[in-house]
Amino acid sequence: MNKTLITGLIALTLSISTMANADSSASRADIEHLLQDAKSYGFTRFEELEVDDEDRFDVEGWRQDGWHLDIDLSLNDNRILKEQQRKSETPDWSLSHDEVIQALDAAQQSELDEISSIEVDCTGRIEIEGYNSQHQEIELYIDRKTFEVIGVDKDI
């Protein structure tokens, strides 16, 4: 193999590895694209969306028929890497696709540039973790009914 090609492949591999392990987050546009993939897969309600350190996008939520789904999508090619399903009932506090978008709007208005995770709990509190433009880690707490930010934690 050509020495220049080998050097280029090594540099590309190191670059991809560094990006993947840097902070386990994705842009809003990437999150929305992955959210659409999850919707196409059958998700109608969401509990948790997370970019993890293994180049995976984890999605937990429910199908229209109430089955609880837990899948991992590859960030590289959107392949399904893990899939679990169990019969369940869809809770009222889960988020619709549009509500996830509203939560992303609130995060963007709070200057969150990169998203690591979005999670809603049974009390109706949405937690979004990510990074601002100065690469500070931020946790936002959002009221599910009003989509107003009700708390902020910053790592300095």
Contact map, one row per residue, 1 for C-alpha under 8 A:
111011000000000000000000000000000000000000000000000000000000000000000000000000000000000000000000000000000000000000000000000000000000000000000000000000000000
111111000000000000000000000000000000000000000000000000000000000000000000000000000000000000000000000000000000000000000000000000000000000000000000000000000000
111111100000000000000000000000000000000000000000000000000000000000000000000000000000000000000000000000000000000000000000000000000000000000000000000000000000
011111110000000000000000000000000000000000000000000000000000000000000000000000000000000000000000000000000000000000000000000000000000000000000000000000000000
111111111000000000000000000000000000000000000000000000000000000000000000000000000000000000000000000000000000000000000000000000000000000000000000000000000000
111111111100000000000000000000000000000000000000000000000000000000000000000000000000000000000000000000000000000000000000000000000000000000000000000000000000
001111111110000000000000000000000000000000000000000000000000000000000000000000000000000000000000000000000000000000000000000000000000000000000000000000000000
000111111111000000000000000000000000000000000000000000000000000000000000000000000000000000000000000000000000000000000000000000000000000000000000000000000000
000011111111100000000000000000000000000000000000000000000000000000000000000000000000000000000000000000000000000000000000000000000000000000000000000000000000
000001111111110000000000000000000000000000000000000000000000000000000000000000000000000000000000000000000000000000000000000000000000000000000000000000000000
000000111111111000000000000000000000000000000000000000000000000000000000000000000000000000000000000000000000000000000000000000000000000000000000000000000000
000000011111111100000000000000000000000000000000000000000000000000000000000000000000000000000000000000000000000000000000000000000000000000000000000000000000
000000001111111110000000000000000000000000000000000000000000000000000000000000000000000000000000000000000000000000000000000000000000000000000000000000000000
000000000111111111000000000000000000000000000000000000000000000000000000000000000000000000000000000000000000000000000000000000000000000000000000000000000000
000000000011111111100000000000000000000000000000000000000000000000000000000000000000000000000000000000000000000000000000000000000000000000000000000000000000
000000000001111111110000000000000000000000000000000000000000000000000000000000000000000000000000000000000000000000000000000000000000000000000000000000000000
000000000000111111111000000000000000000000000000000000000000000000000000000000000000000000000000000000000000000000000000000000000000000000000000000000000000
000000000000011111111100000000000000000000000000000000000000000000000000000000000000000000000000000000000000000000000000000000000000000000000000000000000000
000000000000001111111110000000000000000000000000000000000000000000000000000000000000000000000000000000000000000000000000000000000000000000000000000000000000
000000000000000111111111000000000000000000000000000011100000000000000000000000000000000000000000000000000000000000000000000000000000000000000000000000000000
000000000000000011111111000000000000000000000000000011000000000000000000000000000000000000000000000000000000000000000000000000000000000000000000000000000000
000000000000000001111111000000000000000000000000000000000000000000000000000000000000000000000000000000000000000000000000000000000000000000000000000000000000
000000000000000000111111100000000000000000000000000010000000000000000000000000000000000000000000000000000000000000000000000000000000000000000000000000000000
000000000000000000011111110000000000000000000000001110100000000000000000000000000000000000000000000000000000000000010000000000000000000000000000000000000000
000000000000000000000011111000000000000000000000001100000000000000000000000000000000000000000000000000000000000001111000000000000110000000000000000000000000
000000000000000000000001111101100000000000000000001000000000000000000000000000000000000000000000000000000000000001110000000000000000000000000000000000000000
000000000000000000000000111111100000000000000000000000000000000000000000000000000000000000000000000000000000000011100000000000000000000000000000000000000000
000000000000000000000000011111110000000000000000000000000000000000000000000000000000000000000000000000010000000011100000000000000000000000000000000000000000
000000000000000000000000001111111000000000000000000000000000000000000000000000000000000000000000000000000000000000000000000000000000000000000000000000000000
000000000000000000000000011111111100000000000000000000000000000000000000000000000000000000000000000000000000000000000000000000000000000000000000000000000000
000000000000000000000000011111111110000000000000000000000000000000000000000000000000000000000000000000000000000000100000000000000000000000000000000000000000
000000000000000000000000000111111111000000000000000000000000000000000000000000000000000000000000000010000000000000000000000000000000000000000000000000000000
000000000000000000000000000011111111100000000000000000000000000000000000000000000000000000000000000000000000000000000000000000000000000000000000000000000000
000000000000000000000000000001111111110000000000000000001000000000000000000001000000000000000000000000000000000000000000000000000000000000000000000000000000
000000000000000000000000000000111111111000000000000000000000000000000000000000000000000000000000100000000000000000000000000000000000000000000000000000000000
000000000000000000000000000000011111111100000000000000000000000000000000000000000000000000000000000000000000000000000000000000000000000000000000000000000000
000000000000000000000000000000001111111110000000000000000000000000000000000001000000000000000000000000000000000000000000000000000000000000000000000000000000
000000000000000000000000000000000111111111100000000000000010000000000000000000000000000000000000000000000000000000000000000000000000000000000000000000000000
000000000000000000000000000000000011111111110000000000000000000000000000000000000000000000000000100000000000000000000000000000000000000000000000000000000000
000000000000000000000000000000000001111111100000000000000000000000000000000000000000000000000000000000000000000000000000000000000000000000000000000000000000
000000000000000000000000000000000000111111100000000000000000000000000000000000000000000000000000000000000000000000000000000000000000000000000000000000000000
000000000000000000000000000000000000011111110000000000000000001100000000000000000000000000000000000000000000000000000000000000000000000000000000000000000000
000000000000000000000000000000000000011111111100000000000000111100001000000000000000000000000000000000000000000000000000000000000000000000000000000000000000
000000000000000000000000000000000000001001111100000000000000111100000000000000000000000000000001100000000000000000000000000000000000000000000000000000000000
000000000000000000000000000000000000000000111110000000000000111100000000000000000000000001000111100000000000000000000000000000000000000000000000000000000000
000000000000000000000000000000000000000000111111100000000011110000000000000000000000000000000111100100000000000000000000000000000000000000000000000000000000
000000000000000000000000000000000000000000001111100000000011100000000000000000000000000000000110000000000000000000000011100000000000000000000000000000000000
000000000000000000000000000000000000000000000111110000000111100000000000000000000000000000000000000000000000000000001111000000000000000000000000000000000000
000000000000000000000000000000000000000000000111111000001111000000000000000000000000000000000000000000000000000000001110000000000000000000000000000000000000
000000000000000000000000000000000000000000000001111100001110000000000000000000000000000000000000000000000000000000011100000000000000000000000000000000000000
000000000000000000000001110000000000000000000000111110111100000000000000000000000000000000000000000000000000000000111000000000000000000000000000000000000000
000000000000000000000001100000000000000000000000011111111100000000000000000000000000000000000000000000000000000000010000000000000000000000000000000000000000
000000000000000000011011000000000000000000000000001111110000000000000000000000000000000000000000000000000000000000000000000000000000000000000000000000000000
000000000000000000011000000000000000000000000000000111110000000000000000000000000000000000000000000000000000000000000000000000000000000000000000000000000000
000000000000000000010001000000000000000000000000001111111000000000000000011100000000000000000000000000000000000000000000000000000000000000000000000000000000
000000000000000000000000000000000000000000000000001111111100000000000001111000000000000000000000000000000000000000000000000000000000000000000000000000000000
000000000000000000000000000000000100000000000000111100111110000000000001111000000000000000000000000000000000000000000000000000000000000000000000000000000000
000000000000000000000000000000000000000000000001111100011111000000000111100000000000000000000000000000000000000000000000000000000000000000000000000000000000
000000000000000000000000000000000000010000000111110000001111100000001111000000000000000000000000000000000000000000000000000000000000000000000000000000000000
000000000000000000000000000000000000000000000111100000000111110000011110000000000000000000000000000000000000000000000000000000000000000000000000000000000000
000000000000000000000000000000000000000000111111000000000011111000011100000000000000000000000100000000000000000000000000000000000000000000000000000000000000
000000000000000000000000000000000000000000111100000000000001111111111000000000000000000001000000000000000000000000000000000000000000000000000000000000000000
000000000000000000000000000000000000000001111000000000000000111111111000000000000000000000000000000000000000000000000000000000000000000000000000000000000000
000000000000000000000000000000000000000001111000000000000000011111100000000000000000000000000000000000000000000000000000000000000000000000000000000000000000
000000000000000000000000000000000000000000000000000000000000011111100000000000000000000000000000000000000000000000000000000000000000000000000000000000000000
000000000000000000000000000000000000000000000000000000000000011111110000000000000000001111000000000000000000000000000000000000000000000000000000000000000000
000000000000000000000000000000000000000000000000000000000000011111111000000000000000111111000000000000000000000000000000000000000000000000000000000000000000
000000000000000000000000000000000000000000000000000000000001111001111100000000000000111111000000000000000000000000000000000000000000000000000000000000000000
000000000000000000000000000000000000000000100000000000000011111000111110000000000011110000000000000000000000000000000000000000000000000000000000000000000000
000000000000000000000000000000000000000000000000000000000111100000011111000000000111100000000000000000000000000000000000000000000000000000000000000000000000
000000000000000000000000000000000000000000000000000000000111000000001111100000011111000000000000000000000000000000000000000000000000000000000000000000000000
000000000000000000000000000000000000000000000000000000011110000000000111110000011110000000000000000000000000000000000000000000000000000000000000000000000000
000000000000000000000000000000000000000000000000000000011100000000000011111001111100000000000000000000000000000000000000000000000000000000000000000000000000
000000000000000000000000000000000000000000000000000000111000000000000001111111111000000000000000000000000000000000000000000000000000000000000000000000000000
000000000000000000000000000000000000000000000000000000111000000000000000111111000000000000000000000000000000000000000000000000000000000000000000000000000000
000000000000000000000000000000000000000000000000000000100000000000000000011111000000000000000000000000000000000000000000000000000000000000000000000000000000
000000000000000000000000000000000000000000000000000000000000000000000000011111100000000000000000000000000000000000000000000000000000000000000000000000000000
000000000000000000000000000000000100100000000000000000000000000000000000111111110000000000000000000000000000000000000000000000000000000000000000000000000000
000000000000000000000000000000000000000000000000000000000000000000000000110011111000000000000000000000000000000000000000000000000000000000000000000000000000
000000000000000000000000000000000000000000000000000000000000000000000011110001111110000000000000000000000000000000000000000000000000000000000000000000000000
000000000000000000000000000000000000000000000000000000000000000000000011110000111110000000000000000000000000000000000000000000000000000000000000000000000000
000000000000000000000000000000000000000000000000000000000000000000000111100000011111000000000000000000000000000000000000000000000000000000000000000000000000
000000000000000000000000000000000000000000000000000000000000000000001111000000011111100000000000000000000000000000000000000000000000000000000000000000000000
000000000000000000000000000000000000000000000000000000000000000000001110000000000111110000000000000000000000000000000000000000000000000000000000000000000000
000000000000000000000000000000000000000000000000000000000000000000111100000000000011111000000000000000000000000000000000000000000000000000000000000000000000
000000000000000000000000000000000000000000000000000000000000000000111000000000000001111100000000000000000000000000000000000000000000000000000000000000000000
000000000000000000000000000000000000000000000000000000000000000001110000000000000000111110000000000000000000000000000000000000000000000000000000000000000000
000000000000000000000000000000000000000000000000000000000000000001110000000000000000011111000000000000000000000000000000000000000000000000000000000000000000
000000000000000000000000000000000000000000000000000000000000000001110000000000000000001111100000000000000000000000000000000000000000000000000000000000000000
000000000000000000000000000000000000000000001000000000000000010001110000000000000000000111110100000000000000000000000000000000000000000000000000000000000000
000000000000000000000000000000000000000000000000000000000000000000000000000000000000000011111100000000000000000000000000000000000000000000000000000000000000
000000000000000000000000000000000000000000000000000000000000000000000000000000000000000001111100000000000000000000000000000000000000000000000000000000000000
000000000000000000000000000000000000000000000000000000000000000000000000000000000000000000111110000000000000000000000001111100000000000000000000000000000000
000000000000000000000000000000000000000000001110000000000000100000000000000000000000000001111111000000000000000000000001110000000000000000000000000000000000
000000000000000000000000000000000000000000001110000000000000000000000000000000000000000000001111111100000000000000000001000000000000000000000000000000000000
000000000000000000000000000000000000000000011100000000000000000000000000000000000000000000000111111100000000000000000000000000000000000000000000000000000000
000000000000000000000000000000000010001000011100000000000000000000000000000000000000000000000011111110000000000000000000000000000000000000000000000000000000
000000000000000000000000000000000000000000000000000000000000000000000000000000000000000000000011111111000000000000000000000000000000000000000000000000000000
000000000000000000000000000000000000000000000000000000000000000000000000000000000000000000000011111111100000000000000000000000000000000000000000000000000000
000000000000000000000000000000000000000000000100000000000000000000000000000000000000000000000011111111110000000000000000000000000000000000000000000000000000
000000000000000000000000000000010000000000000000000000000000000000000000000000000000000000000000111111111000000000000000000000000000000000000000000000000000
000000000000000000000000000000000000000000000000000000000000000000000000000000000000000000000000011111111100000000000000000000000000000000000000001000000000
000000000000000000000000000000000000000000000000000000000000000000000000000000000000000000000000001111111110000000000000000001000000000000000100001000000000
000000000000000000000000000100000000000000000000000000000000000000000000000000000000000000000000000111111111000000000000000000000000000000000000000000000000
000000000000000000000000000000000000000000000000000000000000000000000000000000000000000000000000000011111111100000000000000000000000000000000000000000000000
000000000000000000000000000000000000000000000000000000000000000000000000000000000000000000000000000001111111110000000000000000000000000000000100001110000000
000000000000000000000000000000000000000000000000000000000000000000000000000000000000000000000000000000111111111100000000000000010000000000010000000000000000
000000000000000000000000000000000000000000000000000000000000000000000000000000000000000000000000000000011111111110000000000000000000000000000000000000000000
000000000000000000000000000000000000000000000000000000000000000000000000000000000000000000000000000000001111111100000000000000000000000000000000000000000000
000000000000000000000000000000000000000000000000000000000000000000000000000000000000000000000000000000000111111100000000000000000000000000000000000000000000
000000000000000000000000000000000000000000000000000000000000000000000000000000000000000000000000000000000011111110000000000000000001100000000000000000000000
000000000000000000000000000000000000000000000000000000000000000000000000000000000000000000000000000000000011111111100000000000000111100001000000000000000000
000000000000000000000000001100000000000000000000000000000000000000000000000000000000000000000000000000000001001111100000000000000111100000000000000000000000
000000000000000000000000111100000000000000000000000000000000000000000000000000000000000000000000000000000000000111110000000000000111000000000000000000000000
000000000000000000000000111100100000000000000000001000000000000000000000000000000000000000000000000000000000000111111100000000011110000000000000000000000000
000000000000000000000001110000000000000000000000011100000000000000000000000000000000000000000000000000000000000001111100000000011110000000000000000000000000
000000000000000000000000100000000000000000000001111000000000000000000000000000000000000000000000000000000000000000111110000000111100000000000000000000000000
000000000000000000000000000000000000000000000001110000000000000000000000000000000000000000000000000000000000000000111111000001111000000000000000000000000000
000000000000000000000000000000000000000000000011100000000000000000000000000000000000000000000000000000000000000000001111100001110000000000000000000000000000
000000000000000000000000000000000000000000000011000000000000000000000000000000000000000000001110000000000000000000000111110111100000000000000000000000000000
000000000000000000000000000000000000000000000010000000000000000000000000000000000000000000001100000000000000000000000011111111000000000000000000000000000000
000000000000000000000000000000000000000000000000000000000000000000000000000000000000000000001100000000000000000000000001111110000000000000000000000000000000
000000000000000000000000000000000000000000000000000000000000000000000000000000000000000000001000000000000000000000000000111110000000000000000000000000000000
000000000000000000000000000000000000000000000000000000000000000000000000000000000000000000001000000000000000000000000001111111000000000000000011100000000000
000000000000000000000000000000000000000000000000000000000000000000000000000000000000000000000000000000000000000000000001111111100000000000001111000000000000
000000000000000000000000000000000000000000000000000000000000000000000000000000000000000000000000000000100000000000000111100111110000000000011111000000000000
000000000000000000000000000000000000000000000000000000000000000000000000000000000000000000000000000000000000000000001111000011111000000000111100000000000000
000000000000000000000000000000000000000000000000000000000000000000000000000000000000000000000000000000000010000000111110000001111100000000111100000000000000
000000000000000000000000000000000000000000000000000000000000000000000000000000000000000000000000000000000000000000111100000000111110000011110000000000000000
000000000000000000000000100000000000000000000000000000000000000000000000000000000000000000000000000000000000000111111000000000011111000011100000000000000000
000000000000000000000000100000000000000000000000000000000000000000000000000000000000000000000000000000000000000111110000000000001111111111000000000000000000
000000000000000000000000000000000000000000000000000000000000000000000000000000000000000000000000000000000000001111000000000000000111111111000000000000000000
000000000000000000000000000000000000000000000000000000000000000000000000000000000000000000000000000000000000001110000000000000000011111100000000000000000000
000000000000000000000000000000000000000000000000000000000000000000000000000000000000000000000000000000000000000000000000000000000011111100000000000000000000
000000000000000000000000000000000000000000000000000000000000000000000000000000000000000000000000000000000000000000000000000000000011111110000000000000000000
000000000000000000000000000000000000000000000000000000000000000000000000000000000000000000000000000000000000000000000000000000000011111111000000000000000111
000000000000000000000000000000000000000000000000000000000000000000000000000000000000000000000000000000000000000000000000000000001111001111100000000000000111
000000000000000000000000000000000000000000000000000000000000000000000000000000000000000000000000000000000000000100000000000000001111000111110000000000011110
000000000000000000000000000000000000000000000000000000000000000000000000000000000000000000000000000000000000000000000000000000111100000011111000000000011100
000000000000000000000000000000000000000000000000000000000000000000000000000000000000000000000000000000000010000000000000000001111000000001111100000011111000
000000000000000000000000000000000000000000000000000000000000000000000000000000000000000000000000000000000000000000000000000011110000000000111110000011110000
000000000000000000000000000000000000000000000000000000000000000000000000000000000000000000000000000000100100000000000000000011110000000000011111001111100000
000000000000000000000000000000000000000000000000000000000000000000000000000000000000000000000000000000000000000000000000000111000000000000001111111111000000
000000000000000000000000000000000000000000000000000000000000000000000000000000000000000000000000000000000000000000000000000111000000000000000111111100000000
000000000000000000000000000000000000000000000000000000000000000000000000000000000000000000000000000000000000000000000000000100000000000000000011111000000000
000000000000000000000000000000000000000000000000000000000000000000000000000000000000000000000000000000000000000000000000000000000000000000000011111100000000
000000000000000000000000000000000000000000000000000000000000000000000000000000000000000000000000000001100100000000000000000000000000000000000111111110000000
000000000000000000000000000000000000000000000000000000000000000000000000000000000000000000000000000000000100000000000000000000000000000000000111011111000000
000000000000000000000000000000000000000000000000000000000000000000000000000000000000000000000000000000000100000000000000000000000000000000011110001111110000
000000000000000000000000000000000000000000000000000000000000000000000000000000000000000000000000000000000000000000000000000000000000000000011110000111110000
000000000000000000000000000000000000000000000000000000000000000000000000000000000000000000000000000000000000000000000000000000000000000000011100000011111000
000000000000000000000000000000000000000000000000000000000000000000000000000000000000000000000000000000000000000000000000000000000000000001111000000011111100
000000000000000000000000000000000000000000000000000000000000000000000000000000000000000000000000000000000000000000000000000000000000000001110000000000111110
000000000000000000000000000000000000000000000000000000000000000000000000000000000000000000000000000000000000000000000000000000000000000111100000000000011111
000000000000000000000000000000000000000000000000000000000000000000000000000000000000000000000000000000000000000000000000000000000000000111000000000000001111
000000000000000000000000000000000000000000000000000000000000000000000000000000000000000000000000000000000000000000000000000000000000000110000000000000000111
